C-alpha cells in the first residue's frame, strides 16, 4: 500500500489493485492429478474384504510379486494393465514358482480384475483367454500296512513324540497342523474337538476317538490342548522339526554318529495324514460325499440343497471309526 499512494477520489490504479490482491491471495500451485482407479489401492481394498486370513496372505504374496516385477505399479491405474503386463508378471513368477503355486497367485490377481469389471471400471479383464491350468497334485497317501509300521515300530525317544503327533492328526481326520497345535483346552467339549479352520474360516466338530484321546492325555499342555506350544512360540517352528523327524523315522544315530536302522517312509510329512485318511476311507467304500464333508470340502452341486437340510456329524463320526477299525 505504501508503494501506491492514494490518488484523487481515494482509488488505486488497476495494476496496483491486482498486485495487492495477488499478494494477499496467492494462487495455489496446481498439483499433477493422480490417475483415477489406481491399481494398488483397489487391490488392497479387495484383499481386505476377504474373510479368510489364509486367503489374504495369498493376495498379499501376489501383490509383493507385482511390486517386484513392476516398480511403478503404485502410479498405475487398473486401466493401464493389459495382457502384455500380465504375461510379464506370469513369466517372472514362473522363474521361482511351480505351475500350481503360480496359478494360485494369479487367480488372486484375476479376482481383482473380475471385481473391476463388475464395478464397471474396465470393460474386460486381461485374464480373458489366459491359461491358468494347474498340474495334478502329487498323491500323498500310503497303504494301511505302511501306516501300521509307522504306528507300531519302536523308534528313538526323541522321534516318538513326532510320530504320535502324526498319528493324532490321522485319528482326527487329517486335521491341519496349525489348527491342532494352536487349539486351546476349552475347545475340547463333550468329547469333541471344536475349532474353526484358519485356512477357510469354516467350523469343524470332530468326535475324538479313544486312540486320539490317549495321545492328547499323554501330551497335555498347560496353555494349549497339546504341550508343544508350551515350548515353542511359533507352531511352524515345531512343524519344521516334526517333518524332519518324520522323514527319518526308524533311523537313529549311535554314539559313534553312525546311522542305524531303516527309514520307514522317507517322504513322510504331516500332509500324508489327511491324504491317507481320505484314500483309506474311499477304499473301504465310504461315499465321496461323506469323505468330502469330513474333509470340509464344499460341493458346488449341492450348495443350494445344504441350505434346506440340517447337516449333522453322525455320518462323519461313523466314517472315521470305520477307517480306524481298518487300521
C-alpha positions as CSV (number, residue, x, y, z in Angstrom):
1,X,0.0,0.0,0.0
2,X,2.9,2.3,0.7
3,X,4.1,1.8,-2.9
4,X,0.8,3.0,-4.3
5,X,-0.3,6.3,-2.6
6,X,-3.9,7.2,-2.8
7,X,-4.9,9.1,-5.9
8,X,-7.7,11.5,-6.2
9,X,-11.1,10.1,-5.1
10,X,-9.2,7.5,-3.0
11,X,-8.8,4.9,-5.7
12,X,-5.7,2.8,-6.7
13,X,-4.8,2.1,-10.3
14,X,-6.0,-1.2,-11.7
15,X,-2.4,-2.6,-11.8
16,X,-1.9,-1.8,-8.2
17,X,-5.1,-3.4,-7.1
18,X,-4.3,-6.6,-9.0
19,X,-0.8,-6.7,-7.3
20,X,-2.3,-6.3,-3.9
21,X,-4.9,-9.0,-4.4
22,X,-2.3,-11.4,-5.8
23,X,-0.1,-10.9,-2.8
24,X,-2.9,-11.3,-0.4
25,X,-4.4,-14.3,-2.1
26,X,-1.6,-16.1,-3.9
27,X,-2.7,-18.7,-6.5
28,X,-2.5,-22.3,-5.4
29,X,0.2,-24.3,-7.2
30,X,-1.5,-26.8,-9.4
31,X,-0.6,-30.4,-8.4
32,X,-0.4,-33.1,-11.1
33,X,-3.5,-35.1,-10.9
34,X,-3.2,-38.8,-9.9
35,X,-4.7,-41.3,-12.3
36,X,-8.1,-42.5,-11.4
37,X,-8.7,-46.0,-10.2
38,X,-5.2,-46.7,-9.0
39,X,-4.5,-50.4,-9.1
40,X,-2.8,-50.9,-5.7
41,X,-5.4,-49.2,-3.5
42,X,-8.1,-51.0,-5.4
43,X,-6.3,-54.3,-4.9
44,X,-5.7,-53.7,-1.2
45,X,-9.3,-52.8,-0.6
46,X,-10.5,-56.0,-2.3
47,X,-7.8,-58.0,-0.4
48,X,-9.1,-56.6,2.9
49,X,-12.6,-57.7,2.1
50,X,-11.6,-61.4,2.0
51,X,-12.8,-63.1,5.2
52,X,-10.2,-65.9,5.4
53,X,-6.8,-64.9,6.8
54,X,-5.2,-67.6,4.7
55,X,-6.7,-66.1,1.5
56,X,-5.5,-62.6,2.5
57,X,-2.0,-64.0,2.8
58,X,-2.1,-65.3,-0.7
59,X,-3.3,-62.0,-2.0
60,X,-0.5,-60.2,-0.2
61,X,2.1,-62.6,-1.7
62,X,0.7,-61.9,-5.1
63,X,0.9,-58.1,-4.5
64,X,4.6,-58.4,-3.4
65,X,5.4,-60.2,-6.7
66,X,3.6,-57.4,-8.6
67,X,5.6,-54.7,-6.9
68,X,8.8,-56.6,-7.6
69,X,8.0,-57.0,-11.3
70,X,6.6,-53.5,-11.8
71,X,8.3,-50.9,-9.5
72,X,6.0,-48.2,-11.0
73,X,2.8,-50.1,-10.1
74,X,1.9,-47.6,-7.3
75,X,1.3,-44.9,-10.0
76,X,-0.6,-47.1,-12.5
77,X,-4.3,-47.2,-13.0
78,X,-6.0,-50.6,-13.3
79,X,-7.0,-49.5,-16.9
80,X,-3.3,-49.4,-17.7
81,X,-2.7,-53.1,-17.1
82,X,-3.1,-55.3,-20.2
83,X,-2.2,-58.7,-21.4
84,X,1.4,-57.7,-22.1
85,X,1.8,-56.6,-18.4
86,X,0.1,-59.9,-17.3
87,X,2.5,-62.0,-19.4
88,X,5.5,-60.3,-17.9
89,X,4.1,-61.0,-14.4
90,X,3.5,-64.6,-15.3
91,X,7.0,-65.1,-16.7
92,X,8.6,-63.6,-13.6
93,X,6.6,-65.9,-11.3
94,X,7.5,-68.9,-13.4
95,X,11.2,-68.4,-12.6
96,X,10.8,-69.4,-8.9
97,X,7.3,-70.9,-8.5
98,X,5.8,-74.2,-9.6
99,X,2.9,-74.1,-12.1
100,X,0.4,-74.7,-9.3
101,X,1.8,-72.0,-7.0
102,X,1.9,-69.6,-9.8
103,X,-1.7,-70.4,-10.7
104,X,-2.8,-69.8,-7.1
105,X,-1.2,-66.4,-7.0
106,X,-2.5,-65.3,-10.4
107,X,-6.1,-66.4,-9.5
108,X,-6.0,-63.8,-6.7
109,X,-5.0,-61.1,-9.3
110,X,-7.7,-62.3,-11.6
111,X,-10.3,-62.0,-8.9
112,X,-9.4,-58.3,-8.5
113,X,-9.7,-57.7,-12.3
114,X,-13.1,-59.5,-12.3
115,X,-14.2,-57.3,-9.5
116,X,-13.2,-54.2,-11.5
117,X,-15.2,-55.5,-14.5
118,X,-18.3,-56.0,-12.2
119,X,-17.8,-52.4,-10.9
120,X,-17.7,-51.1,-14.5
121,X,-14.2,-49.7,-14.1
122,X,-12.8,-51.7,-17.0
123,X,-14.7,-53.3,-19.9
124,X,-12.9,-56.6,-19.8
125,X,-10.2,-58.4,-17.9
126,X,-6.7,-59.1,-19.4
127,X,-7.1,-62.6,-18.0
128,X,-9.7,-63.4,-20.7
129,X,-8.4,-66.3,-22.6
130,X,-5.3,-66.6,-20.3
131,X,-4.4,-70.2,-19.3
132,X,-4.4,-70.8,-15.6
133,X,-4.5,-74.6,-15.6
134,X,-2.8,-76.5,-12.8
135,X,-0.8,-79.7,-12.8
136,X,-2.3,-82.7,-11.0
137,X,-1.2,-82.6,-7.3
138,X,1.1,-85.5,-6.3
139,X,-0.7,-88.1,-4.3
140,X,0.4,-88.3,-0.6
141,X,-1.4,-91.4,0.5
142,X,0.2,-94.6,1.8
143,X,-1.2,-98.1,2.2
144,X,-2.6,-99.3,5.5
145,X,0.4,-101.7,6.1
146,X,2.9,-98.8,5.9
147,X,0.7,-96.8,8.3
148,X,0.7,-99.7,10.8
149,X,4.5,-99.8,10.6
150,X,4.7,-96.1,11.4
151,X,2.4,-96.6,14.4
152,X,3.9,-99.8,15.8
153,X,7.7,-99.5,15.1
154,X,9.8,-98.8,18.1
155,X,11.6,-95.5,17.5
156,X,14.1,-93.3,19.3
157,X,12.6,-91.4,22.2
158,X,13.1,-88.0,20.5
159,X,11.2,-89.3,17.5
160,X,8.3,-90.8,19.5
161,X,6.5,-87.5,20.1
162,X,6.6,-86.5,16.4
163,X,5.3,-90.0,15.4
164,X,2.5,-89.7,18.0
165,X,1.5,-86.2,16.7
166,X,1.3,-87.6,13.2
167,X,-0.9,-90.4,14.3
168,X,-3.1,-87.9,16.2
169,X,-3.6,-85.9,13.0
170,X,-4.6,-89.1,11.2
171,X,-7.0,-90.1,14.0
172,X,-8.6,-86.6,13.8
173,X,-9.4,-87.0,10.1
174,X,-6.2,-85.3,8.9
175,X,-6.6,-82.1,10.9
176,X,-4.4,-79.3,9.8
177,X,-1.2,-79.0,11.9
178,X,-1.8,-75.3,12.8
179,X,-5.4,-75.9,13.8
180,X,-4.3,-78.8,16.1
181,X,-1.2,-77.3,17.7
182,X,-2.9,-73.9,18.4
183,X,-6.1,-75.5,19.8
184,X,-6.9,-74.4,23.4
185,X,-8.1,-76.7,26.2
186,X,-11.6,-75.3,26.2
187,X,-12.0,-76.4,22.5
188,X,-12.4,-80.0,23.7
189,X,-16.1,-80.0,24.6
190,X,-18.1,-83.2,25.4
191,X,-15.6,-85.4,23.7
192,X,-15.5,-83.4,20.5
193,X,-12.8,-81.0,19.3
194,X,-14.5,-77.8,18.2
195,X,-12.5,-75.4,16.1
196,X,-12.6,-73.0,13.1
197,X,-10.1,-73.8,10.4
198,X,-7.8,-70.9,9.9
199,X,-7.4,-71.5,6.1
200,X,-11.1,-71.4,5.3
201,X,-12.8,-70.0,8.4
202,X,-15.2,-73.0,8.4
203,X,-16.3,-74.6,11.7
204,X,-15.3,-78.2,12.4
205,X,-16.5,-80.6,15.1
206,X,-14.6,-83.9,15.3
207,X,-15.5,-86.7,17.7
208,X,-12.3,-87.6,19.5
209,X,-11.8,-91.3,19.3
210,X,-10.1,-93.2,22.2
211,X,-6.9,-93.6,20.2
212,X,-6.6,-89.8,19.8
213,X,-7.7,-89.1,23.4
214,X,-4.8,-91.3,24.7
215,X,-2.3,-89.1,22.8
216,X,-3.9,-85.9,24.0
217,X,-3.7,-87.1,27.6
218,X,-0.1,-88.1,27.1
219,X,1.0,-84.7,25.7
220,X,-1.4,-82.5,27.7
221,X,-0.5,-78.8,27.5
222,X,-0.6,-76.0,30.1
223,X,-2.0,-73.2,28.0
224,X,-2.9,-75.2,24.9
225,X,-4.5,-78.5,24.3
226,X,-1.1,-80.1,23.5
227,X,2.3,-79.5,25.1
228,X,4.4,-78.5,22.0
229,X,3.2,-74.9,22.1
230,X,4.3,-74.7,25.8
231,X,7.9,-74.9,24.4
232,X,7.6,-73.2,21.0
233,X,6.4,-69.6,20.3
234,X,5.6,-70.5,16.6
235,X,3.9,-73.7,15.7
236,X,5.6,-73.5,12.3
237,X,9.0,-73.9,14.0
238,X,7.7,-77.1,15.7
239,X,6.3,-78.3,12.4
240,X,9.6,-78.0,10.7
241,X,11.2,-80.1,13.4
242,X,8.4,-82.6,13.1
243,X,8.6,-83.0,9.4
244,X,12.4,-83.5,9.5
245,X,11.9,-86.2,12.2
246,X,9.1,-87.9,10.3
247,X,11.3,-88.2,7.2
248,X,13.9,-90.1,9.2
249,X,11.5,-92.1,11.4
250,X,13.0,-95.5,12.2
251,X,16.6,-94.5,11.8
252,X,18.7,-93.4,14.7
253,X,22.3,-92.2,15.4
254,X,24.6,-94.3,17.5
255,X,27.1,-92.9,19.9
256,X,29.7,-93.0,17.2
257,X,27.5,-90.9,14.9
258,X,26.7,-93.8,12.7
259,X,23.2,-94.2,11.4
260,X,21.4,-97.4,12.3
261,X,18.0,-98.8,11.3
262,X,15.9,-98.3,8.2
263,X,13.8,-95.3,7.4
264,X,10.2,-96.4,7.4
265,X,8.9,-93.8,4.9
266,X,11.4,-91.2,3.6
267,X,8.7,-89.0,2.1
268,X,6.6,-88.8,5.2
269,X,5.4,-85.4,6.3
270,X,2.2,-84.1,8.1
271,X,0.4,-83.7,4.7
272,X,0.2,-87.5,4.4
273,X,-2.2,-87.8,7.3
274,X,-5.0,-86.1,5.5
275,X,-4.4,-87.7,2.1
276,X,-4.1,-91.2,3.6
277,X,-7.3,-90.9,5.6
278,X,-9.2,-89.9,2.5
279,X,-7.7,-92.7,0.4
280,X,-8.4,-95.4,3.0
281,X,-11.9,-94.1,3.5
282,X,-12.5,-94.4,-0.2
283,X,-11.0,-97.9,-0.3
284,X,-13.5,-99.3,2.2
285,X,-16.5,-97.9,0.4
286,X,-17.3,-94.6,2.3
287,X,-19.3,-92.4,-0.1
288,X,-17.5,-89.5,-1.7
289,X,-20.0,-87.0,-0.2
290,X,-19.2,-88.2,3.3
291,X,-15.5,-88.0,2.7
292,X,-15.9,-84.5,1.3
293,X,-17.9,-83.5,4.4
294,X,-15.3,-85.0,6.7
295,X,-12.5,-83.0,5.0
296,X,-14.6,-79.8,4.8
297,X,-14.8,-79.7,1.0
298,X,-17.7,-77.8,-0.5
299,X,-19.7,-79.4,-3.2
300,X,-21.0,-76.7,-5.6
301,X,-23.7,-79.0,-7.0
302,X,-25.2,-79.4,-3.5
303,X,-24.7,-75.9,-2.2
304,X,-28.3,-74.9,-2.5
305,X,-29.5,-78.3,-1.2
306,X,-27.4,-77.8,2.0
307,X,-29.3,-74.6,2.7
308,X,-32.5,-76.6,3.3
309,X,-31.2,-79.6,5.3
310,X,-29.6,-79.8,8.7
311,X,-26.1,-81.2,8.5
312,X,-25.0,-83.4,11.4
313,X,-21.7,-85.1,12.1
314,X,-23.1,-88.7,12.6
315,X,-22.0,-90.0,9.2
316,X,-18.6,-88.4,9.6
317,X,-18.2,-89.9,13.1
318,X,-19.1,-93.4,11.7
319,X,-16.8,-93.0,8.7
320,X,-13.8,-92.1,10.9
321,X,-14.5,-95.1,13.2
322,X,-14.6,-97.4,10.1
323,X,-11.2,-96.1,8.9
324,X,-9.6,-96.5,12.4
325,X,-11.0,-100.0,12.6
326,X,-9.3,-100.9,9.4
327,X,-6.0,-99.7,10.8
